[in-house]
Amino acid sequence: MKLSLEDRVVVITGPAKGMGAAITLAFAREGCKLALLGRDTAAIEPVAKEVRSHNGHAIIIACDLTDAKQCDAAAAATMDAFGRIDVLVNIAGGSGPIGKTGVQTTPEEFDDIVTLNMNGCFHAMRAVLPTMIDQRYGKIVNVGGTFGMRGRAGRVAYSASKWGLRGITKSFALEVGQHNINVNCVAPGMVDGPRFREKVCRDMAQKLGISEQEAAQRHAADYALKRITVDEDVANACLFLASDVSRQITGVDLPVDGGWAML
């Protein structure tokens, strides 16, 4: 199956590391032209350098996604560089408090993660959609999470933010479908990497008096496929939803979790 993403202009938020870097490089390998957005441009530079080392096209745009005006400016800069915007992939986000109950979570902690995970995606979508509407073509892929599909004790702020992102995704999908624009949400489960190992597994290990490796194995045991998701699994789902192969799919939540959200 050929995805035919060559020369598509893709705006990516949160491209600097981990899953964001893997998704960015996956689009680069498909021959896309990339606009990489984030506050810490120095952290993005190694990813952009890798893209360029393989003759790919990538520009870096400084942008605080919680500031709507900066998102508008980033969209304008992308248009100046490439002349169009075909795809937006919203990866940027945070995890919020881990292991705290809702009562223990402070209002400031709750507000911070909701602002980043919901407002940031909303601002980016508002910034690129006028261009997509004008050209009658566009793909938006929001990266959510399965805790926004089933909820999770000890993750109330994060779960709330990802539930909210699902609503934003579905509402925009209904509004812009008439303009040939698809809006979908990829919902990763636990994704192997530093955050999973050093935060999630470490927290479980300390609470249960087990090793971090045993904690990872316990998580895997909860999934139908008995394995932890890796960055490339999420990247492949994003490529699919950004391509015309998925032309008749919009407003969906696609769990990439080895079979946890559906259990």
N, C-alpha and C positions, 0 to 999 in steps of 0.2 A: 504494500500500500504506500503510495507516494503522497506525502503531506503537502507538497508544493508551497512551501513557505519562503522560498528564495526571494530576496529583496523586499520582503515585508518589513515595515517599520514598526518596531516593537518598543514600547515604553515599559521599563521594568523598575519597580520600586523595591528597595531592599535587596540589591544584587550583590552585596559585599562578601558574604560568607555563607558557609553551610548550604542549606537548601537553596537560598537565593543565588549563590554562585553556581550551583549545579544547574539550576533552571536557566540562568543567563547563558552558560556555556552550551547548553542543549540548543537554545535558539540560535546561537552563533554557528553551531555546526550545521544547522539547517540553511544557513546563508542569509539570515536576517540582518537588518541594520538596526542597531540598538541605541536607545537613549536610556542611560542608567542614572536613576535618581536616588539621592540620599543626602543626609546632613553631613556625613563624614566622607567627603570626597576622596581623602587619602586612603581610606579603607577600600574604596571601590577601584582605585587605580590598578592594583595587581590583577583583578579580574578583567578590566578593560585591556590591560597590557597583553594578557593571554589571548583574548579575542583577536587583537590586532596582530599578534605573532603568527596567527594562522590566516592572515589576510582578511580578517573580518572588519566590520565597520562598527565602531562604538564611540559615543560621546558621553561625557560625564556632566551631569547638571546638578548643582547644589540645590537641594530642596528640602525644606521642613514640611512634611506632608500634613502636619496639623495646621498649617497656615495656608488658607485657600488662595491667597494672592500669589504665594510662591509656587503653588501648583499650576495656576494659570500661566505664570511666567515660564515654567518648565515646559508646558505644552507649546507655548509660543516659540521657545528656543528649539524644540524638536521640529516644529514646522519650518523654521528658518533653515535648519540643517538638512532636512530630508524632504520637505514639501508635502508630507502627508503623515498620518498616524493610522496604522492598520490594527494594531493590537496593544492593549494595556494588560500587563500582568501585575497585580497588586500582591506583593509578597511581604513588604515591610510590616512589622508588627512586633509585639512583645508578649512575654509569657505571664506577666503579673505575678502576684504572690503565689507561692507554691506551698501547699500544706497548711494554709491558714483557712479556718472556717470563715463563713460569711460574717459572723459576729466579730472575729478577730481582724478581718480586713478593714483597713482604715478608709474613710471616705476619699482621701487623697489617692491611695493606691487604686481604688476602684475607678475614680475619675481618670487617672493617668492612662490606664490600660484601655478603657473604653474610648477615650479620645484618640489614642494612637490607632487602635485596631478598627474602629468604626469611622471616625471622622477622617482619618488619613485616606482610607479607601474612597470614601464619599467625595472628598475634595479632588482626588485624582480623577475619578470618573467624571465629575462635572467639568473638569478642565479639558478632557480629551473628547467628550461626546459631541460638542458642536461641530468639530471637524469631521468626526465619523458620520454624523447626520448629513452634513453637506455633501460628503462623497458617497453617501448611501452604502457604506461598508464599514464594518468594525467587529472586533472580537474583544471582549473583556473577560479576563479570568481572575477571579478573586481567590486568594489562598486563605481558606478558613481553617476549620479544625473539627474533628469528630466530637470534641467536648462541647461544641455548639450544636450537636445533634442529639446527644444523650445526657449531657450535663456531667459534672464530676465533682464529688465532694472534695473540698480543699482547693478548688479552682474556680470559685464563684465569679470573680471579676473576669477572668479569661473566658469562661463559658458564656457569660452574659455578652461579652463583646463579639464572640463568634456567632451566637444566636442572632444578634443584631445585624451582623454582616450578611447573614442569610436573607434577612428581610430586605435589606438594601439591594442585594443581588436580584431577588425575585421581582421587586417593584420596578427596578430599572429595566429588567428584561421585558416586562409587560409594556413599558412606556416606549422603548426604542426598537422593539421588534419590527414595527412597521417600516423602519428605516434600514432594514437588512443588517441589524446589529445583534449579535448574540452575547448574552451576559450569563456567565456560569460561575460556579464556585467549586473549587477542588478542596476537599476536606481531608488532609492528612491525619493519620493517627499519630502515635508516637513515632518519631523519625530518629533513627540512630545518628548519634553525633554528640558533640560536647554538651549541649544543653540537656539531652536525654540522659547521658551517662553521669554528668557532674551535678545535675540538679535533681531530676526525677528519680533516677536509680539511687543516688546517694541519700535522698530523703527517705525512701522506702527502706534502704539498708539500715539506716540509723534507727528508724522506728521499730523494725522487726529483728534487729540484731543479726543480720545476714550480710553476706558480701554484696558488693555492687553487681558482680556478675550474676549472682543468684537472683538479685532484684530484676535484672534484665530478663532472665529466663522466666521469671514469674509473669512479667508483662507479656512475653511471647506466648505463654501458655493460655492467655485469655483470648487469643485470636484464632480464627478458624484455620488459618494457614500455618500457625505456630512459628511465625517469624516476624521480626521487626521490619517495618518499612525503612527503605533507604532513600537518599536524596533523589536518585535517578528514577525511582518509581513515581515520585511526585512530578518530576520534570517531564516524564513521558505523558502523564495525564494532562499537563498544561499544554504541551505541544498538540495533543489531540484536540483539545477544546479551542485552541487558537487557529486551527486549520479548517479548511472547508470540508474536510472529511466529516466533521461534526456539524454541518450546516443546518441540520434540522433539530438541533439540541439547544435549548435555552432555558434559563431559570432553574437549572438542576443543581443539586448538591451531589458531587461525585466523591464518595469516600475512597481514600487510598490508604487502607489500614489493615490489610490482611484478614479482614472479616471480624470487626469488633462492633462497629456501629449498628450492623444489621442483626447482631445476635440478641 
